[in-house]
Amino acid sequence: MSPAPAGEAVLDLAAVRASDAPRVGPKMARLGQLASAGWRVPDGYAVTADALEGWLPPAALAELHQLFSAPTAGAAVAAGPEFGRHQRLTQLSEQARRLIEGQTLPSWLADAVADAHARLAARTGRGALLRVAVRSSAVGEDGHAASFAGQYETYLGVSGADEVLRHIAKCWASGYSAHALDYRRRFGGSSPLRAHDLAVGVLELVDARSAGVAFTLDPVTGDRGRLVVEANWGLGESVVSGQVTPDYWTVERDSGRILERRVGAKLVWSVLAGTGAAETGNADDGGDGDDGDSAVEVGAEGANRSGTVLAPLPAELAQSPCLTDDEVRYICRQAAAIEEAEGTPQDVEWAIARDLDVPDSVYFLQHRPETTWASATPAAPPPGTPPASAPAPAPAKSFDPVQYALRNVFKVPGT
């Protein structure tokens, strides 16, 4: 097993700042910075990338190296559209993930996580009833030039320190998913065996009445004069994974006026397992979504099941908007404030806790730079540069639903 790192292996969220991104990844670093500035975010802790560096036992690491050194592995990860490459890559990924998930985290790390989890349970007052999200926070993801969102997985509704440890290993192993391997080859150029530089965040799971995402520009047109909110009842995974056509609002930035509102085709919602709302849903321990990560619903047998389920949405909720106008405006104001602090358009994920009123009900779960339109905007010329002649106006963009899905749901590079 790997030796303990020189620094702290686990940091409570209250101790995390933006400058800690090289240790805990930008996702957790941004959340810690928000918390330090008084924003309402879920409490939690972060397992540092240093703590997870080289945690695999030497024998498992050698087996993993052998797996990726085989000739068939080289063909699977090589560039090119040859038939069957994806199938070979998928088989290789399954072998690697089984190997990694079968390993036990070092005892010093397990002890540090158990201590942090006990502190979190005490701070929240939830005790043994505490449910958390175990979220990947890769050091290299969510940059201003490219978003690696969706390449690692997040597990929701996890209960107890032992299950948290198991899902930390699963988060790390998700770096060897077929999707992540192919994405890194195409976009990042890194070797399959390169260290992930992956931290993991563990956050109290908000018992959400409604949840979704706010864009501080129009994700279809790039119009920065408009903000867009998409949402559904329950947890946000039904929205970010594309399981529903969500409720939709467009808000004018300067005035806060709601320009457009649409009630979506919301047939299902994501809810905590073991609740009345989940009785007709299906628990799942695998599957892809995207909340910035791939959001995976965790299931377990027994009356005290942990995890989330995708359940049919009651008809009276399906036909009703999941947010009030005041909630939409508040979310947009806060998202715009995050954009102002970051200096670039943002995607902001949020949840509204049930039985609370705005603003106390609104929690911010994560935010990241919008990359599609930002990367298409030319950089400002340096001071003193003579003005160039105005270019011919570009033709207006038309709405392409396929491109929209590839860009904003599946995060396909180059779309």
C-alpha positions as CSV (number, residue, x, y, z in Angstrom):
1,M,0.0,0.0,0.0
2,S,1.1,3.6,-0.6
3,P,2.5,5.6,2.3
4,A,0.5,8.5,3.8
5,P,1.2,11.8,2.0
6,A,3.1,14.6,3.8
7,G,0.1,16.9,3.9
8,E,-3.5,16.3,5.1
9,A,-5.2,13.5,3.3
10,V,-8.7,14.8,3.9
11,L,-9.9,18.4,4.2
12,D,-13.2,19.6,5.6
13,L,-14.9,21.9,3.1
14,A,-14.6,24.8,5.5
15,A,-10.8,24.7,5.1
16,V,-10.9,24.6,1.3
17,R,-10.2,27.7,-0.9
18,A,-9.9,28.4,-4.6
19,S,-6.1,28.1,-4.2
20,D,-6.5,24.5,-3.2
21,A,-7.5,23.4,-6.7
22,P,-4.2,21.5,-7.3
23,R,-5.0,19.4,-4.2
24,V,-8.8,18.9,-4.4
25,G,-9.6,19.8,-8.0
26,P,-11.4,22.9,-9.2
27,K,-14.9,21.6,-8.5
28,M,-14.3,21.2,-4.7
29,A,-12.0,24.3,-4.6
30,R,-14.7,26.5,-6.1
31,L,-17.3,25.1,-3.7
32,G,-15.0,25.7,-0.7
33,Q,-14.5,29.3,-1.9
34,L,-18.2,29.9,-2.2
35,A,-18.7,28.5,1.3
36,S,-16.0,30.8,2.7
37,A,-17.8,33.8,1.2
38,G,-21.0,32.9,2.9
39,W,-22.9,31.1,0.1
40,R,-25.2,28.3,0.9
41,V,-23.5,25.1,-0.2
42,P,-23.8,21.5,1.1
43,D,-21.3,20.7,3.9
44,G,-18.7,18.1,3.2
45,Y,-15.0,17.1,2.9
46,A,-12.5,16.4,0.2
47,V,-10.1,13.5,-0.2
48,T,-7.0,15.1,-1.8
49,A,-5.4,14.0,-5.1
50,D,-2.1,13.5,-3.2
51,A,-3.9,11.0,-0.9
52,L,-5.2,9.0,-3.9
53,E,-1.9,9.2,-5.8
54,G,-0.4,5.7,-6.1
55,W,-2.9,4.1,-3.7
56,L,-3.1,0.9,-5.7
57,P,-1.0,-2.0,-4.3
58,P,2.1,-2.8,-6.5
59,A,0.7,-6.1,-7.6
60,A,-2.6,-4.5,-8.8
61,L,-0.6,-1.7,-10.5
62,A,1.5,-4.3,-12.4
63,E,-1.6,-6.2,-13.5
64,L,-3.1,-2.9,-14.7
65,H,0.1,-2.1,-16.6
66,Q,0.1,-5.5,-18.2
67,L,-3.5,-5.1,-19.2
68,F,-2.9,-1.9,-21.1
69,S,0.4,-3.1,-22.5
70,A,-1.2,-6.1,-24.4
71,P,-1.4,-5.7,-28.2
72,T,-5.2,-5.8,-28.2
73,A,-5.2,-2.9,-25.6
74,G,-3.0,-0.8,-27.9
75,A,-5.4,-1.3,-30.7
76,A,-8.3,-0.5,-28.5
77,V,-7.0,2.9,-27.4
78,A,-5.4,3.9,-30.7
79,A,-6.9,6.5,-32.9
80,G,-8.9,5.6,-35.9
81,P,-12.5,4.6,-36.8
82,E,-11.8,0.9,-37.3
83,F,-14.7,-1.4,-36.7
84,G,-14.9,-2.9,-33.2
85,R,-12.5,-0.5,-31.6
86,H,-15.1,0.8,-29.1
87,Q,-16.1,-2.8,-28.2
88,R,-12.5,-3.7,-27.4
89,L,-12.1,-0.5,-25.4
90,T,-15.3,-1.3,-23.4
91,Q,-14.0,-4.8,-22.6
92,L,-10.6,-3.4,-21.6
93,S,-12.3,-0.8,-19.4
94,E,-14.5,-3.4,-17.7
95,Q,-11.4,-5.4,-16.8
96,A,-9.5,-2.4,-15.4
97,R,-12.4,-1.2,-13.3
98,R,-13.1,-4.6,-11.8
99,L,-9.4,-4.9,-10.9
100,I,-9.4,-1.4,-9.3
101,E,-12.7,-1.7,-7.5
102,G,-11.5,-5.0,-5.9
103,Q,-8.7,-3.2,-4.1
104,T,-8.9,-1.9,-0.5
105,L,-7.9,1.7,0.2
106,P,-4.9,2.1,2.6
107,S,-5.8,1.9,6.3
108,W,-4.4,5.4,7.0
109,L,-6.7,6.8,4.3
110,A,-9.7,4.7,5.5
111,D,-9.1,6.1,9.0
112,A,-8.9,9.7,7.8
113,V,-12.1,9.3,5.8
114,A,-13.9,7.7,8.7
115,D,-12.9,10.6,11.0
116,A,-14.0,13.2,8.5
117,H,-17.3,11.5,7.9
118,A,-18.0,11.4,11.7
119,R,-17.3,15.1,11.9
120,L,-19.7,15.8,9.0
121,A,-22.4,13.6,10.6
122,A,-22.0,15.6,13.8
123,R,-22.0,19.0,12.0
124,T,-25.1,18.3,10.0
125,G,-26.9,16.7,13.0
126,R,-27.9,13.8,10.7
127,G,-25.8,11.1,12.5
128,A,-26.4,7.6,11.0
129,L,-29.1,9.1,8.7
130,L,-26.6,11.2,6.8
131,R,-26.7,10.5,3.1
132,V,-24.0,12.0,0.8
133,A,-22.9,12.4,-2.8
134,V,-19.5,11.0,-3.5
135,R,-18.2,13.2,-6.4
136,S,-15.1,13.1,-8.5
137,S,-13.1,16.3,-8.6
138,A,-10.3,15.9,-11.1
139,V,-7.5,18.4,-11.0
140,G,-7.5,18.9,-14.8
141,E,-11.2,19.2,-15.4
142,D,-13.5,22.2,-16.0
143,G,-10.9,24.6,-17.4
144,H,-11.6,27.7,-19.3
145,A,-10.6,26.2,-22.6
146,A,-12.2,22.8,-22.3
147,S,-14.5,20.9,-19.9
148,F,-13.8,17.4,-19.0
149,A,-17.2,17.1,-17.3
150,G,-18.8,13.8,-17.6
151,Q,-15.6,11.8,-17.7
152,Y,-15.7,10.6,-14.1
153,E,-18.7,9.4,-12.1
154,T,-20.6,10.6,-9.1
155,Y,-22.5,8.4,-6.7
156,L,-25.6,9.7,-4.9
157,G,-27.3,8.7,-1.6
158,V,-24.4,6.9,-0.1
159,S,-24.7,6.0,3.6
160,G,-22.0,5.3,6.1
161,A,-18.2,5.6,6.0
162,D,-17.6,2.0,4.7
163,E,-19.8,2.7,1.7
164,V,-18.1,6.1,1.2
165,L,-14.8,4.3,1.0
166,R,-16.1,1.8,-1.5
167,H,-17.4,4.6,-3.7
168,I,-14.2,6.6,-3.5
169,A,-12.5,3.6,-5.2
170,K,-15.3,3.5,-7.7
171,C,-14.9,7.2,-8.5
172,W,-11.2,6.6,-9.1
173,A,-11.8,3.5,-11.2
174,S,-14.3,5.5,-13.4
175,G,-11.2,7.2,-14.9
176,Y,-10.8,3.9,-16.8
177,S,-14.3,3.9,-18.3
178,A,-14.4,3.5,-22.0
179,H,-15.8,7.0,-22.4
180,A,-13.0,8.6,-20.2
181,L,-10.2,6.6,-22.0
182,D,-11.4,7.6,-25.4
183,Y,-12.0,11.2,-24.4
184,R,-8.6,11.6,-22.9
185,R,-7.0,10.1,-26.1
186,R,-9.0,12.4,-28.4
187,F,-8.9,15.6,-26.3
188,G,-6.2,15.3,-23.6
189,G,-3.7,13.1,-25.3
190,S,-2.8,11.3,-22.0
191,S,-1.8,7.7,-21.6
192,P,-4.4,5.4,-20.1
193,L,-1.9,4.7,-17.3
194,R,-1.1,8.3,-16.5
195,A,-2.1,9.2,-12.9
196,H,-5.6,10.6,-12.8
197,D,-4.7,13.5,-10.4
198,L,-8.2,12.8,-9.1
199,A,-9.6,14.1,-5.8
200,V,-12.9,13.1,-4.4
201,G,-15.5,15.3,-2.7
202,V,-18.0,13.9,-0.2
203,L,-21.0,16.3,0.3
204,E,-24.2,16.1,2.2
205,L,-27.0,15.3,-0.2
206,V,-29.6,18.0,-0.3
207,D,-33.2,16.6,0.1
208,A,-34.3,18.5,-3.0
209,R,-37.8,19.6,-3.8
210,S,-36.5,20.9,-7.2
211,A,-33.1,21.1,-8.8
212,G,-31.4,21.9,-12.1
213,V,-28.9,24.1,-13.8
214,A,-28.6,27.8,-14.7
215,F,-26.5,29.1,-17.7
216,T,-25.3,32.7,-17.5
217,L,-25.6,32.9,-21.3
218,D,-28.0,31.3,-23.7
219,P,-26.4,27.9,-24.4
220,V,-28.0,27.7,-27.8
221,T,-27.2,31.2,-29.2
222,G,-24.4,32.4,-26.9
223,D,-26.5,35.6,-26.1
224,R,-25.0,37.0,-22.8
225,G,-27.9,39.3,-22.3
226,R,-30.0,36.3,-21.3
227,L,-29.8,33.6,-18.6
228,V,-31.4,30.2,-18.9
229,V,-32.7,28.0,-16.2
230,E,-33.7,24.3,-16.6
231,A,-35.2,22.3,-13.8
232,N,-37.3,19.4,-12.6
233,W,-38.9,18.3,-9.4
234,G,-36.6,16.2,-7.1
235,L,-32.9,15.8,-7.5
236,G,-31.1,17.3,-10.5
237,E,-29.9,14.1,-12.1
238,S,-33.1,13.8,-14.3
239,V,-32.2,17.2,-15.8
240,V,-28.5,17.0,-16.3
241,S,-28.6,13.4,-17.6
242,G,-31.3,14.2,-20.2
243,Q,-34.0,11.9,-18.7
244,V,-36.7,14.5,-19.0
245,T,-37.5,17.6,-21.0
246,P,-37.2,20.0,-18.1
247,D,-39.1,23.2,-17.3
248,Y,-37.4,26.1,-19.0
249,W,-37.1,29.8,-18.3
250,T,-35.2,32.6,-20.1
251,V,-34.4,35.7,-18.1
252,E,-33.2,39.1,-19.2
253,R,-30.0,39.8,-17.5
254,D,-30.4,43.6,-16.9
255,S,-34.0,43.7,-15.8
256,G,-34.6,40.2,-14.4
257,R,-37.7,40.0,-16.5
258,I,-38.8,36.5,-17.5
259,L,-38.8,36.5,-21.2
260,E,-40.0,32.9,-21.8
261,R,-41.3,30.0,-19.6
262,R,-42.1,26.5,-20.7
263,V,-43.4,23.6,-18.6
264,G,-41.5,20.6,-19.9
265,A,-42.5,17.0,-20.5
266,K,-41.5,15.8,-17.0
267,L,-42.6,12.2,-16.8
268,V,-40.0,11.0,-14.2
269,W,-38.0,12.5,-11.3
270,S,-34.9,11.5,-9.4
271,V,-35.6,10.9,-5.7
272,L,-34.0,9.2,-2.7
273,A,-34.5,5.5,-2.4
274,G,-36.5,4.3,0.5
275,T,-39.0,7.1,0.4
276,G,-42.7,7.0,-0.6
277,A,-41.9,8.9,-3.8
278,A,-39.5,6.1,-4.8
279,E,-41.7,3.1,-4.3
280,T,-42.4,2.7,-8.0
281,G,-38.9,3.6,-9.2
282,N,-36.0,1.5,-10.2
283,A,-32.7,1.6,-8.3
284,D,-29.6,1.3,-10.4
285,D,-25.9,0.9,-9.5
286,G,-24.7,1.8,-12.9
287,G,-25.4,4.0,-15.8
288,D,-24.4,7.3,-17.3
289,G,-25.6,10.8,-16.6
290,D,-24.0,14.1,-16.4
291,D,-23.9,16.5,-13.6
292,G,-20.5,17.7,-14.5
293,D,-19.8,14.1,-13.7
294,S,-21.7,11.0,-14.7
295,A,-24.3,10.8,-12.0
296,V,-24.9,7.2,-11.0
297,E,-27.8,6.0,-9.0
298,V,-26.7,3.8,-6.2
299,G,-28.9,0.9,-5.1
300,A,-28.7,-1.6,-2.2
301,E,-31.1,-4.4,-1.0
302,G,-33.1,-4.0,2.2
303,A,-35.5,-1.7,3.9
304,N,-32.9,0.9,4.5
305,R,-31.8,1.2,0.9
306,S,-29.3,3.9,0.1
307,G,-29.2,5.7,-3.2
308,T,-31.6,7.3,-5.6
309,V,-34.2,6.0,-8.0
310,L,-35.8,7.3,-11.2
311,A,-39.6,7.2,-10.4
312,P,-42.7,8.2,-12.3
313,L,-43.6,11.8,-11.5
314,P,-47.1,12.4,-10.1
315,A,-49.4,13.8,-12.7
316,E,-50.2,17.0,-10.7
317,L,-46.4,17.8,-10.5
318,A,-45.8,16.8,-14.2
319,Q,-48.1,19.6,-15.3
320,S,-46.9,22.2,-12.9
321,P,-43.7,24.4,-13.1
322,C,-41.2,23.2,-10.4
323,L,-40.1,26.8,-9.6
324,T,-41.8,30.0,-8.8
325,D,-40.9,33.2,-10.7
326,D,-39.2,34.5,-7.6
327,E,-37.1,31.4,-7.3
328,V,-36.1,31.7,-11.0
329,R,-35.0,35.3,-10.5
330,Y,-33.1,34.6,-7.4
331,I,-31.2,31.7,-9.0
332,C,-30.3,33.9,-12.0
333,R,-29.1,36.8,-9.8
334,Q,-26.9,34.5,-7.8
335,A,-25.6,32.8,-11.0
336,A,-24.7,36.2,-12.5
337,A,-22.9,37.1,-9.2
338,I,-20.8,33.9,-9.6
339,E,-20.1,34.8,-13.2
340,E,-18.9,38.3,-12.1
341,A,-16.6,36.8,-9.5
342,E,-15.2,34.3,-12.0
343,G,-14.9,36.7,-14.9
344,T,-16.4,34.2,-17.4
345,P,-19.8,32.7,-18.2
346,Q,-20.7,29.8,-16.0
347,D,-22.9,26.7,-15.7
348,V,-24.3,26.6,-12.2
349,E,-26.0,23.6,-10.6
350,W,-28.3,24.2,-7.7
351,A,-31.0,22.5,-5.6
352,I,-33.9,23.8,-3.6
353,A,-34.4,22.1,-0.2
354,R,-38.0,21.1,0.6
355,D,-39.9,22.9,3.4
356,L,-37.7,26.0,3.3
357,D,-38.4,29.5,1.7
358,V,-36.1,31.4,-0.7
359,P,-33.3,32.3,-0.1
360,D,-32.7,29.8,2.7
361,S,-33.8,26.9,0.5
362,V,-31.4,27.4,-2.4
363,Y,-28.1,25.5,-2.3
364,F,-25.4,25.8,-4.9
365,L,-23.9,22.4,-5.8
366,Q,-21.1,23.3,-8.2
367,H,-20.2,25.7,-11.0
368,R,-17.8,25.6,-13.9
369,P,-16.8,27.8,-16.9
370,E,-19.0,27.6,-19.9
371,T,-16.5,26.5,-22.7
372,T,-18.5,26.2,-25.9
373,W,-19.1,29.9,-26.5
374,A,-16.2,31.1,-24.5
375,S,-13.8,29.2,-26.7
376,A,-15.4,30.7,-29.8
377,T,-15.0,34.3,-28.5
378,P,-11.7,35.8,-29.8
379,A,-9.4,37.2,-27.1
380,A,-9.2,40.9,-26.6
381,P,-6.2,42.5,-28.4
382,P,-3.4,43.8,-26.1
383,P,-3.4,47.5,-25.1
384,G,-2.2,49.8,-27.9
385,T,-3.1,47.5,-30.7
386,P,-4.5,49.5,-33.7
387,P,-8.1,48.7,-34.3
388,A,-8.7,46.3,-37.1
389,S,-11.2,46.8,-39.8
390,A,-14.6,45.3,-38.9
391,P,-15.1,41.8,-40.3
392,A,-18.2,40.9,-42.3
393,P,-21.0,39.9,-40.0
394,A,-21.4,36.2,-39.5
395,P,-24.6,34.5,-40.5
396,A,-27.0,34.1,-37.6
397,K,-26.9,30.7,-35.9
398,S,-30.0,28.5,-36.2
399,F,-31.0,26.1,-33.5
400,D,-29.7,22.6,-34.1
401,P,-31.1,20.2,-31.5
402,V,-28.6,17.5,-32.3
403,Q,-25.6,19.9,-31.8
404,Y,-27.2,21.2,-28.7
405,A,-27.5,17.7,-27.2
406,L,-23.9,16.8,-28.2
407,R,-22.5,20.0,-26.8
408,N,-24.5,20.5,-23.5
409,V,-25.6,16.9,-22.6
410,F,-23.0,14.6,-23.9
411,K,-20.1,17.1,-23.8
412,V,-18.6,15.8,-27.1
413,P,-15.5,17.8,-27.9
414,G,-15.5,19.9,-31.0
415,T,-19.3,20.3,-31.2
